[in-house]
Amino acid sequence: MPSPRLCGRALRLATTALCLLLGGCASLRYYAHVAHGQTSLLLHRRAIARVVNDPATDPVLARRLRLAAQARRFASAQLDLPRNRSYTSYVDLHRPYVAWNVFATPPYSVEAVPQCFPIAGCVAYRGYFDQARAQARAAQLKAGGDDVWIGPVPAYSTLGWFADPIVSSMLRWDDDDVAGTIFHELAHQKLYVKGDTAFNESFASFVEQQGLREWRKVRELPPPDARAQAIEQGFTALVLELRDRLKQLYSSTHDATALARGKQARIEAFRRHYAQWRDRRWPGDHRYDAWVAAPINNARLLPFGLYDRWTGAFALLFDRAGHRWEPFYEKVRTLADEPKAQRDRRLDGLVGGVDISAR
């Protein structure tokens, strides 16, 4: 299986789609489904303090929720993130995931079939609280010829429209990932640009990463595992390289037979390249073997790269803000107010070492 952190980032994508009931949906049936799922979560919330103090609560669960509550308080007190009721309650889902996201692309394109909504803007997926509904939607898209992938979602957010709970599926991760998820989702509540997934996720991922460094420091723990981060970044680079190679192929010809053969050849070459990279750089580490061995199509590649495209740019802005959160957020808000094309150029310039600052 992929590492918990990569799973968390890739599978957490699109949780914002679940807030769509606030602005209307593509169909009344979908609207009703999302409204029912959201209402069910709200009705089953229990304050973390009550769960922790309940004698019937498993001691391991109580410990983890106690630590999550500490991270939640830290987020507002030290990271200047919203101080509200989000992530101060808990829901036992009695199912493995809170939601399932359906991603789709045309068979010879690496661009998502977009899903556009009033609140979240256009995103690369549609989220469902019910796995069977997600599977039915995926089957419908696949019958129409699209590449499809269903991504289970352990974490849940509505961008602050509701007091989102910690859900039991989040606890399948380690303590750092639970805390990081809280920081990440609260960052979306702090600032969110409609329709710009790469900007939103890169910003929230930087807040998550820097927040974890500070969180571990105050707990007198060493910095996060640099080795795991390096492996994750290396694997993501391999996947993005595959996506680029497929994009080049799809633009090179309209011959369906050539496209089908070329697509499969590039996927097989990726598998060989991965094995060589793993054995050369990280011998004995097999955390991504199952992901690579499973069927790969265009849709399955969509989440990669969205979370870290501009994290380096935000790190530079944080340095320029003197490692102070309030002035950092002001710089990010200035970027958020710019037209997307101009904002992208500024961020690309920061990543490339060009001194283009958000004034």
Order of alpha helices (4+ residues) and beta strands (2+ residues): alpha-alpha-beta-alpha-alpha-beta-beta-beta-beta-beta-alpha-beta-beta-alpha-alpha-alpha-alpha-alpha-alpha-alpha-alpha-alpha
